[in-house]
Amino acid sequence: MPDARVERVTGMGMLTLRGAMDVLGPALGEVCALAAPDQRMSEAQGGLRANWMSPDEIMVVCPVERTADLAHRLEERLTGAFATVVDVSDARAAFDVTGLDAAGVLTKLMPVDFARMQPAEVRRTRMAQIPATCWCEGRGWRVVCFRSVAAYADALLRNAAASAVAGT
Amino acid sequence: MTTRRLERGGRLLNRARPLGMRFDAYYVRAFEGDTLASAILANGHRLLGRSFKYHRPRSVVASGPEEPNALLGVGEGGRFTPNVRATTEPARDRLVCRSQNAWPSLDTDVGIVNDWMAKGLPAGFYYKTFLSPRPFWKHVFEPFIRRAAGLGEAPSEPDADTYETTYAFCDTLVVGGGIAGLAAAKDAADRGDRVILVEQNAHWGGRAPVDGDVVEGQAAEDWVRDALRTLDASENVTCIPSCQAAGVYDHGYVLLNERLDGDGPRERLWRVRAGRVVVATGALERPLSFAGNDVPGVMLASAVRDYVVNWGVSPGERTVIVTNNDDAYRTALTLLNAGLEVRAILDARPKADGALSRRVAERGVDIQMGRGVAKVLGGKTVTGVATCAQSGEGEVLQTIECDAVAMSGGWSPVVHLWSHCGGKLQWDAGRAMFVPDADRPPLGADGTGFVTTTGAASGDLTLAGLAVDVAQHATAPILPVWQMPEGAPHALRAKSFLDFQNDVKVSDVRLAAQEGFESVEHAKRYTTLGMATDQGKLSNINGLAILSDALGQPIPQTGTTTFRPPWTPVTLGALAGEAAGELFQPLRRTPMHERHEQAGAFWEPVGRWRRPYCFPQGKESHADAVAREIAATRNGVGMLDASTLGKLRVSGPDAGRFVDMLYTNMMSNLGVGRCRYGLMCDENGFLIDDGVVARLSDDVWLCHTTTGGAERIHGWMEDWLQTEWFDWQVHVVDLTEQFAQIAVVGPKARTVLERLGGMDVSRDTLPFMRWSAGTLAGIPVRVFRISFSGELSYEIAVPANHGLELWDAIAAAGADLGITPYGTEALHVMRAEKGFVMIGDETDGTIIPQDLGLDWAISKKKDDFLGKRGQQRTHMTDPDRWKLVGLRTLDGSVLPDGAYALDEGRNENGQRKVQGRVTSTYRSPTLGHGIAMGLVRRGPDRMGQVLFFTGSRGKTIDAEIVSPVFYDPDGEKQDA
């Protein structure tokens, strides 16, 4: 049995920001005290996180109770600019995979070179048959997928965590 | 059965660990380290199977993955696997295996009559014989042939094992754990590369330890042990035994297939991205084509050495060796050293004077030069060989009694992985082999080769380039021998097998050439050469050489057939990986899924979603449940989980312009707080999606799509924004999963919402086709006054995490009003009663909105929208187009879905002409008779006419053309 635990994460708020990075960046700095993340990277501080999603999309992760306030303040700050702020906290399901073999478990499901991933790197990728994103969170990995496939993702992660880890 | 296990030897055996297995009715004693083949041979069995076509008795001919004959059904029940190569499957305690393609038993098989009739079953026999009468093929010949043919049986139970996939990345992937592969891995590791080294066998070292090679002054076995120790100690190297590289694909993508032991998954499929692939897959020995080369007891010379050295098994007590090269002389030495007799060496070459042959001669072996085998004597086992001059026509010179024949026709580098991605080969006439052409490798993204070969896979059979001591190796050149003897008459050629598994003989390939199958690919398919589960590993080169000879052209001109993955068969279980059982496919569940399950929903798959089709109570039939749900909704109140509807948020300064282009009607002038039904067409004008659009604010529109259209329409929008209108300032965010959506429908719907409290839902404040935001039961919601049923209806969007909570609150608030959850079928029937179209029912990719009478939803004011010009083409404006109407059967019955309306006369194909078809058809519980919608030529102009629709068993059904709106034509109810 590998050393890996899978836990459903609750209470995670998420905002989708769309817009040019030089538009979103200053707003993110003022409202969240976060720099705009570099391509494929993330910035995290004070319980907030900004993940680079695409050249014109940032995902802000925050405690769910702060979502409405942050969304409101970001919207206000971006008034007049071509930018979009949307609360997507309910659209997704999140899991924490922890333990010494956490990356080994994900290696079975995602075409990701975990050994070469940088600590601040975020991957938008595929987990078996569903889209997923993952990043390093504390001493493990946080995996986020769409909420409708949460049961599949849960079963998938637990199944992968239940058998031997290859090549480690 | 007498044991053939030698008292000593067997470098791979652990004699301290005896195992017991069952092969057919026999108990087989084995040791840890045995393969099924070595164990069964050691127990004195020779017969392992029957060939595919002629049911000829067959035994083991090889010792590795190239084995064509020794295929067994292994395991039982849910762990049964057919067509397992006995030569690569490890022996396990209490394993059960059985022979294939034999009835009633391996020893007395009735299918052997095919062999007696072999003269009547040449290549192409089936193609030629069963051409007529035509119906006989399907009903008589094919079933008969299918019963007679086939090797292993398909498993009859679900697979009890599990499998897994894993991804890996490396700079260098080395395939093959022989001397060459180990050396390449060491080199790469020394460079600092991340290295993966795989070996298909459970043991390392390849042939070198068997052949007693000396590497860098060390015995091969010691060198291998030291190399492995070094590699294991390197952090940047992963060594994986029992793992084949099945295929090499573009961009350095390689599929590996690892066999696992113990509990847990049975196999692992590695999907590797490798910067560079080093192919060190060695070479395969070729059989010689002489009459009776398939008789049990005839074996590849190298395999004979393997069985003696690796597994301590004697393939024969008295062996005749037949060869065209020096390498087979090693077999003589191995046999002599094991105390076994070598009756003679028949060397097809006129003379040979290499170091190896001299050493064999010194041991007193009878070496006959210029000789070959005229035929092998014996049926189920070798009893002797008749010799002849290789240059003659098979006149027998001498008969030598023996119980085994070791043959060597030279070696072919294993070029499969080199070739999978387009690496080219060249013919080396001197060494009689195709070798990788290093100047034409498979190319990577940067235009340079990403696969290289090394060692025997490059044609370097002696590994001279790898500091192997070559002094003891062959020095006399090979003589290419493709047929033995050279002038073999038809009788001998017809017993000289090329493809052992598919029973293709030298005579078959010659016949194919004679009949005009000149391309090697055609000849392959005509004769089935190389098309069996071994994919011609032994037969390919010999076959194309015979074809070349028959065509009178040089071998490179004939070329090889295409080498395709996998290198050896991969089980379907391994390819499926974890995707079995509950993980077979992701199911999408709405936030209320669990509640529907508790309510006994009968599920309908809608894309990857599961939606309740209906909620049968007790023993209620589905039809009754649907009727009950509709009645409850039309007369009281019903509720529907509409969460799967697509919800695309379109915003930005150019959003109005954008939705005007996407929809056929005007959306930019929609007032904030209002809703409008809209249609989307593709560039050709065909209807692709529909739904209600709500204006949320000055620059935000919420576009509802069909359930199946959510991702497709999102992609469609992004496609236009990113490629055509890239300078428009529009953002599209898919919020389908962010909101649960609940429709509360029916005359008492408002009462239910009022009871929940929190916002004004009265007709004045929230009239039809308006929306309003607020709270219901304390939950933040957006309420849309839209209706797909024709009733007073509210669709309530709620953040998904509150979906279940609101669902329960609505159910509780409406309990005393008889609120009834309804499924997709009730939804369908109610929309059909109202004449509302459904994308996918009324549309099929060839339907424009005008066909459906939706002209009112097509803007005449707009300069342009997607599909505008398409709809103006003459065929689209043809008044004869089939258009939407309602259909009502005269007898009240339900029309069959898809039924055609018959027309007079027949078309040029002799088929009855038609003038329309049914697109939606239901029994309306509200109206008490069948209702249907259909597309009929000039339909709306023909109200009241009766059409004849195709029914079952040649009967026709009469139906009248009526308005498609069967229920509440004035729309008073939905506006209530």
Interface residues (C-beta under 8 A of the other chain):
Chain A: T16 R18 G19 F82 A83 T84 V86 D87 V88 S89 D90 A91 R92 T107 K108 L109 M110 P111 V112 D113 A115 R116 A128 Q129 I130 F146 R147 S148 V149 A150 A151 Y152 A153 A155 L156 N159 A160 S163 A164 A166 G167
Chain B: T162 E164 T165 T166 Y167 A168 F169 R194 I196 T238 I240 E258 L260 G264 P265 R268 W270 R271 R273 G577 E578 A579 E582 L583 Q585 P586 L587 R588 R589 T590 P591 R608 W609 R649 S651 G652 P653 Q729 H731 V733 L735 T736 E737 Q738 F739 P799 A800 N801 H802
